[in-house]
Amino acid sequence: MPRLAPAARSERRQQLVDAAWRCAASRGFQSLTVDEVCAEAGVSKGSFYSYFDQKQELLFALMDDDAAAIDAIMEEVLAADLGGVDRLRRFVQAMLERGEDAARLQVRADLWAEMATNPTVRERFAGVMRRRRVALRSWIEEGIESGDIVEVPPNALAATLLALGDGLMLHAGLDPAGFRWTNVHRSLDALLDGIAAS
């Protein structure tokens, strides 16, 4: 079998990751089989194992894919000409929009279940969250220094915003009819209005 060029290999791997997201939307990650992902991606099982040694590596790939997308959102927000509160508001809105994606809800719920028993998954996820919290904390510190945000503990606020995002996604996965995302948007807008300097 001819070897694929690096770009083609990367594209094929992303094809498998995208297929896993689509499958996870209806079945969740834990119930997902490698055969289902391969069928959805239109590739052989042998092809799957040339990219991933085991199913858990696919979970890591989904985590990395999600993290890369959020990093891109954060770069866009940072590049925009926004004050501190509006920067946080734009970030929170983007996270809430991701919460409306059924696949991301399922994978996030499965990820938290996996973290309860798997220290490798837990440490990998914790590393992503630490990096994100540091970035948000720096935004908050800048907002306080510029007088746009009231004096608040920056690290605690960053952790709170991240925890709200994850918590809302978990609750939506457990009880999809428990709340409406439009109302969550309004509630978080009101919370962010509360940290705006007068």
N, C-alpha and C positions, 0 to 999 in steps of 0.2 A: 504494500500500500504506500503510495507516495506521501512524503512528509509535507504538511501544510506550512506555508510561509507564516512568520510570526503574526502578521496582521490577520490572516485567515484563521489562525488558531485562536486569537483573541476574539474574533467575531463569533466563532463557533462556541467558545466558552460562554460568551454573553448570550448567545442563543439559548443555551441550556439554563442560564440564570433567569432569563426572561420567561422561559417556559415554566420554570419552578414558581415564579410569581403568579402566573396565570393559574396553575394547578392549585396553589396554596389558597387562592381566593375562595375556592369551593370546598376543599378538603382539609385545609390546614397543613402545616409542615409535617407534624408528627405522623399523620396518617398517609402521607404521600409516599409513593414507591418510586424507585429509580426507573422502573419500566414506564410509569405514567409520565414522568418528566421526559424520558426519551421519546415516547410516542408524541407528546405535545410539541417537542422540538423537532421531530422528524429525523432523529439520528439513532444510531444503533447503541445498544447497551455498552458495547466495547468502546465506542466513542466517548461515552460518559466517563468511563473509568480511565480514559487517557487524560482527563482533566481533574477528576476528583477521585481520591483513593477510597472514600467512603461517603455516605450520605451526610455525615456531620460537616464535612468540608463544604458541601453545598450550602448548609446553613451559614457557615462563615462567609461564603460568597454572597449570600443574600444580605448579611449584615454589612459587608463591605460595600455592596452596591447601594444600599440604603444610606450608609454613612457618606458615600461620595456624592449622592444626590443632595443630601442636607448640607454638606460642605459647599456645594455649588450655590445653593440658596443663600448661605451665609455670606459668600463672596459677593453675590449680587446685592444683598442688603447693605453690606459694608461699602460697596462702590456707589450706592445711591446717596444723594445729598439729603440726609435725614438727621434730625435731632435724636437724642438718646432714647426718648420714649417712643418716637415713631419708628426707630430702628428695631426696638424690642417688639413693638406692635406688628411690624411687617414679618418678623421672624415667627412670632406666635401664630399669626394668620396662616403662614405657609405650613407650619407644623399641623395646625388644625385641618387644613385641606388634605394633608397626607392621611390624617385620621379617618377621612371619609372613604379611603381606599380599602376595600374588603380584604385584599391580599395582605396588605401591610398590617391590618388589624389581626388577622389570623397568625401571621408569622411572628408578630410582636408577642402575642399571647403564648405561642409555642416556645418562643425564645425565653420568656420569663419562666415557664415551666421547666425548661432545660437547665436554666441557670440555678434552679433550686438544688439540683443533684450533680451538676457537672462544673467543677471548678475552672476548667479550661474555657468553657463558654462564658462563664461569669467574669473571668479576668479579662477576656477579650472585649466583652461588652463594656465593662467598667472602664477600660482604657479609652474607648471611644467617647464615653460620657464625660470622663475627666477632661479630655481635650476640648470637648464642646463647652463644658462648664467654664473652663479657663477663658475661652473666646468670649462667651457671654459676659463673664465677670469684667473683662477689659472694656467691653462696650458700656457696661453700667458705670464703671469707674470714670470713663470719659464723660458720660452724661452728668455725673455728679460734679466733676471738675468744671464742666462748662456751665453749670447752673441749670441744666435742663431737667435733672432728676433730683428729687429730695435726698437727703442723707439717709441711706439704707445700707445694711451690710451687703456689699456687692456679691460675694460668693454665695451667701444664703439666698439672695434673690435669684441668682443664676440657677442654683440647684432647685429652687421652688418652681421656676418656669419649666425646667426640664422634667421634673417629677410630675407636674400637672399634665404635660404632654403625654408621657407614658401612662400615667394613671387614667387619663381620659380614654386612651386607646384600649387599655385593658378593660375598662368598664364597658366601652362600646362593643368589644368582642364578647363579653359575658352577657350583656343585655342590650342588643341593638336598639330596642325601643325605649330604653331608659331615659334618653334625653335627645334633643334635637341639636345638631351642630350649629345651626344659626343662633340658637339661644346661648350656646357655649361661647361663640364669637362675641356676642353682646356682653356676656358676663366678664369675659377676660378683658374686653375693651374698658369696662368700668373699673376693673382692678388696676389696669395700667394707667388710667386717668388719675388714680389715687397716688401714683408716685411722681406725677408731673409736678415740677416746681411751679409755684404760682407766679 
